[in-house]
Amino acid sequence: MFALITMTCVTHVASQWVDASGLFTGSGWFEASAVSYGGWKIVVARHNEKPWISLDGGSSFAAASTAEAVSWNSFSMSLDGTTIVGGAGGSYIHISRDGGSSWSVVDPAGGPMGWNSVSCSEDCSVIAATAGGGNIWTSADAGTTWTEDSSAGSKDWQSIAVSGDASTIVAVALNANIWISTDSGATFLEQAVGATKDWTDVAVSADGSKMIASVRNGGKLWRSTDSGSSWSQLSVGASDLTSFIKVDMSNYGSVMVAMRVPPDNSYLLAVWKSTDGGDTWSEETGFSQFAFSHDMDRISMAGDGSKIATLGGGGKVAIWTGPAAETSTTLTSSTTLSSTTSSSTVSSSSSATSSSTTASSTTSSSTTSSSTTFSTTSSTETTTATTATATSSSTVTETTWTGTETTQTVTETVTGTTSATMTTVPVLDAANNGMGLSTNCMVASFALLVLLG
């Protein structure tokens, strides 16, 4: 019997900016951040301190006690928040594969370097990193081994970004062109966008088709919608002399955010946002309410556009929470089953053993093997049973049968291997102004297979 069930859950969250600076002890300039898909996990770090991690969308933070206190420059996180990759100046690349509980140090270059940018694919199987004055480094096995690409030469690299599907990597540097790989980092090609520019940051969509890059000294924002083959300057609405220093985008590129510096270099920073893939932009006026907004120079956004984290000088952190602009939920499974059946006469008894698993993580991928034995006995009797089958249109068909059963035991052993990939969309607690994780809302289709022995 097959049953197809579809469930949909929608929660409305009010948009707002919150000053989260009081959640941290100590002081110092925040240098790096990353936000998980759905915004439930946020990692931030100050200069020469251990990272701070939030598991409730920014309502609270705790220091990652097992991480090193280094000069953090950049973080990247897997879609489900399980893997966190960090780059630090005068240090190494640091990786946590359990959500921040424990950390390992990776040394791609055979010694400490000024790692200023790291990025990974949705599952962090592919990682890319740059060091100022060095080359591009990539790993195709989640950071176990690394390859140095010297085709671009040593540059003052500022940022590198890996697409979610790991196919595309794009890197930018000061006084340079853009360098792009469309083969997961095996080769990089130079892409000129007019004269060389002082690129400061770059972001790429999950499929590698959309890119956005920022340029300082009045260079504004540039966008590509063809995997980097061509670029166009965006009209943001700010002064033509405005410099943009940081950018980010949602998984599919519908939401883009940028942090700008005004023409007079007064460092009165502002956050600009687009919800139509960069066609039109508006300033986030709620951000400017903070007296410390002029000190903020870092920005990161959740893959669904539901959370923005800004941070910078004076130990200040501001977090925006709003409704998700994009959803991506899939459940795929394949099952192989084999069974054996034997019969014998026993005294009347009935037992059943089964196993079930509930996935609570935002995104999980698992392979499980199970063996389930059902033992059922019955004495001779006349039985009337009703079988009900529900169709998608809620029509119920009932079949009644009467029969005689002989005392017997049927033992059925079912073994199987099931692989499943699930993405759940965490929903923020609207009653708590979007700053707490109340439940997970799963939008999925399930195929239910019932094997009758």
SVG drawing of the C-alpha trace seen along z (x, -y; Angstrom):
<svg xmlns="http://www.w3.org/2000/svg" viewBox="-17 -64 73 90">
<polyline fill="none" stroke="black" stroke-width="0.4" points="0.0,0.0 1.3,-3.4 0.3,-6.6 1.4,-10.0 1.3,-12.7 2.1,-16.4 2.5,-18.8 3.0,-22.5 3.6,-24.9 3.9,-28.7 4.9,-31.0 5.0,-34.8 8.0,-36.6 8.1,-40.4 11.2,-42.0 13.4,-43.9 17.0,-44.9 18.3,-44.0 21.4,-45.1 23.0,-41.9 26.2,-43.4 25.2,-42.9 25.2,-39.1 29.0,-39.0 31.6,-39.5 34.8,-41.3 35.5,-43.8 37.3,-44.0 36.6,-44.3 34.5,-41.5 36.2,-40.3 34.3,-37.3 30.8,-35.7 28.7,-33.1 25.0,-32.3 23.4,-28.9 20.5,-28.3 17.4,-29.3 19.5,-31.6 19.2,-29.3 23.0,-29.1 25.3,-32.1 29.1,-32.1 31.0,-35.3 34.5,-36.0 36.6,-38.8 40.3,-39.4 42.4,-36.9 39.4,-35.3 37.6,-32.1 34.5,-32.1 31.0,-32.7 28.2,-30.5 24.4,-31.0 22.0,-28.1 18.8,-30.2 19.1,-32.7 21.1,-35.2 19.1,-35.3 22.1,-34.0 25.8,-33.1 28.3,-30.8 32.1,-30.7 33.4,-27.7 35.7,-26.5 37.7,-24.0 38.6,-26.4 41.8,-28.4 41.9,-32.1 43.4,-33.4 43.0,-36.4 39.9,-35.2 39.3,-36.7 36.6,-34.6 34.0,-31.8 32.0,-29.5 29.3,-27.0 27.6,-24.0 23.9,-24.2 23.0,-22.3 25.4,-24.1 27.3,-20.9 30.6,-21.9 32.3,-25.3 35.4,-26.4 37.5,-29.3 40.5,-31.2 42.8,-33.2 45.7,-35.6 49.2,-34.3 47.6,-30.9 46.0,-28.0 42.6,-26.9 40.4,-25.6 37.5,-23.2 34.7,-21.9 32.7,-19.0 30.3,-18.8 28.8,-22.2 31.5,-23.9 31.9,-21.4 35.4,-20.4 37.9,-21.9 40.9,-20.6 43.7,-22.6 44.5,-22.2 47.8,-23.3 47.5,-23.4 50.6,-25.5 53.1,-23.8 53.1,-26.7 51.0,-29.6 49.7,-32.1 47.4,-35.1 44.2,-33.3 41.8,-36.1 38.9,-34.3 37.5,-30.8 34.4,-29.4 32.8,-25.9 30.0,-24.2 26.7,-23.3 28.1,-20.2 31.6,-21.6 33.0,-18.8 34.8,-21.4 36.6,-24.2 38.5,-27.1 40.8,-29.6 43.0,-32.6 45.8,-34.3 46.9,-37.9 49.9,-37.9 49.6,-34.1 47.7,-31.8 44.3,-30.1 44.0,-26.9 41.3,-24.3 40.3,-21.0 38.0,-18.4 37.8,-16.1 36.4,-18.4 39.9,-19.7 41.9,-16.5 44.2,-17.3 44.8,-20.6 45.9,-21.9 47.6,-25.2 46.7,-27.0 49.4,-29.4 47.9,-30.3 46.6,-33.6 49.9,-34.4 50.3,-35.9 47.8,-38.7 46.3,-40.7 43.2,-38.4 40.2,-39.8 37.5,-37.2 36.7,-33.8 33.2,-32.2 32.2,-28.6 28.8,-27.8 26.5,-25.5 26.8,-22.7 30.6,-23.0 30.9,-23.6 31.9,-27.2 34.6,-29.2 35.2,-32.9 37.9,-35.0 38.6,-38.7 41.7,-40.8 42.8,-44.4 44.0,-46.0 43.1,-42.9 40.5,-41.1 38.1,-38.4 39.3,-34.7 36.7,-32.0 36.7,-28.2 33.7,-26.3 35.3,-22.8 35.3,-22.8 38.7,-24.5 40.6,-22.3 41.4,-25.3 40.9,-29.1 40.5,-31.6 40.8,-35.4 37.7,-37.4 38.4,-41.1 35.7,-43.6 37.0,-46.7 40.1,-48.0 41.4,-46.3 39.6,-47.2 40.0,-47.2 37.6,-44.3 36.7,-43.9 34.2,-41.0 32.3,-38.5 29.3,-36.1 27.9,-33.4 24.5,-31.6 24.1,-27.9 24.2,-26.9 27.0,-29.3 24.9,-31.2 24.7,-34.5 27.5,-36.5 27.8,-39.9 31.0,-41.7 31.9,-45.0 34.5,-47.5 36.0,-50.2 36.9,-53.8 33.6,-54.5 33.6,-51.3 30.0,-50.3 28.5,-46.9 28.9,-44.5 26.6,-41.6 26.9,-38.5 23.9,-36.3 25.8,-34.0 28.3,-32.3 30.8,-35.2 31.1,-35.4 29.8,-39.0 29.4,-41.6 27.3,-44.8 27.5,-47.6 24.4,-47.9 22.4,-51.1 21.9,-51.0 20.5,-54.5 23.4,-55.7 25.9,-58.3 28.0,-57.3 31.0,-57.8 29.9,-55.3 32.2,-52.5 30.9,-49.0 33.0,-46.9 31.0,-43.7 28.3,-41.7 26.4,-38.5 23.5,-36.8 20.8,-34.1 21.2,-30.6 19.4,-31.3 20.4,-35.0 17.0,-36.6 18.2,-38.5 21.4,-40.4 22.9,-42.6 25.7,-45.1 27.5,-47.4 28.6,-50.8 30.8,-53.7 29.6,-57.2 31.7,-59.4 33.3,-61.4 34.7,-58.3 33.0,-59.3 32.5,-55.6 28.8,-56.1 28.1,-52.7 24.7,-51.6 23.2,-48.3 21.5,-48.1 19.3,-45.2 17.7,-43.9 14.9,-41.3 14.7,-41.0 18.2,-39.6 19.9,-43.0 17.5,-44.9 16.4,-47.4 17.9,-48.3 16.7,-50.1 18.5,-51.1 17.8,-49.2 16.8,-52.2 16.5,-50.1 20.2,-49.6 21.1,-53.3 19.2,-53.6 22.3,-52.2 24.8,-54.8 27.6,-52.3 26.5,-51.6 29.5,-53.6 31.9,-51.0 30.3,-48.0 32.3,-46.5 31.2,-42.8 28.0,-41.3 26.7,-37.8 23.2,-36.4 21.3,-33.1 20.9,-31.1 17.1,-31.7 17.4,-35.4 15.8,-35.2 18.8,-36.5 21.5,-39.1 24.4,-39.6 26.5,-42.7 29.5,-43.3 32.6,-45.3 34.3,-47.8 33.7,-48.3 32.5,-44.7 29.2,-45.5 26.8,-43.1 23.5,-43.9 21.1,-41.2 18.2,-41.5 15.5,-38.9 12.7,-38.6 10.6,-36.2 12.5,-33.7 12.6,-34.8 13.5,-31.4 12.7,-27.8 14.4,-24.6 13.0,-21.4 13.5,-18.0 13.1,-14.4 14.4,-11.7 14.8,-8.1 15.6,-4.7 15.1,-1.4 16.3,2.2 14.5,4.9 14.9,8.7 12.8,11.0 12.8,14.6 9.7,16.4 9.5,19.5 6.5,21.2 6.1,23.2 3.5,24.0 3.8,22.2 1.6,21.1 -0.4,18.0 1.7,14.8 2.1,11.6 5.0,9.2 6.3,6.6 9.6,4.9 10.3,1.9 12.6,-1.1 12.0,-4.6 14.1,-7.7 13.1,-11.4 15.2,-13.9 15.4,-17.2 18.4,-18.9 17.9,-21.5 19.5,-19.4 20.5,-15.8 21.9,-13.1 21.9,-9.6 22.3,-6.0 20.9,-3.4 20.6,0.4 17.9,2.1 16.7,5.6 13.2,6.0 11.6,9.3 7.9,9.5 6.5,12.6 2.7,13.1 0.6,16.0 -3.1,16.6 -5.4,19.5 -8.1,20.9 -10.8,18.3 -13.3,16.5 -12.2,13.0 -13.8,10.0 -11.4,7.3 -11.8,4.0 -9.1,2.4 -9.4,-1.3 -7.5,-3.0 -7.3,-6.8 -6.8,-8.4 -5.5,-11.9 -9.0,-13.2 -9.9,-11.9 -12.2,-9.2 -12.2,-6.1 -12.9,-2.7 -13.6,0.1 -13.4,3.9 -14.7,6.4 -13.7,10.1 -14.4,13.1 -12.0,16.1 -10.7,18.8 -7.1,18.8 -5.1,21.8 -2.7,21.6 0.7,20.7 3.7,18.4 5.0,16.4 8.4,15.0 9.5,12.4 12.9,10.9 13.2,7.7 16.6,6.2 17.2,3.1 19.3,0.1 17.6,-3.2 19.3,-6.4 17.5,-9.7 18.3,-13.4 16.1,-15.8 16.1,-19.5 13.9,-21.1 13.3,-24.7 13.7,-26.1 10.9,-28.5 11.6,-31.4 9.3,-32.1 7.1,-35.0 5.9,-35.4 9.5,-36.0 10.0,-38.6 11.8,-36.1 14.7,-35.8 14.0,-32.3 13.8,-28.9 10.4,-27.4 10.0,-24.5 11.0,-23.1 8.6,-23.4 9.1,-20.7 7.7,-21.1 8.1,-17.7 6.5,-14.8 6.8,-11.4 6.4,-8.1 5.2,-5.4 5.8,-1.8 4.0,0.8 5.2,4.4 2.6,7.0 3.9,10.5"/>
</svg>
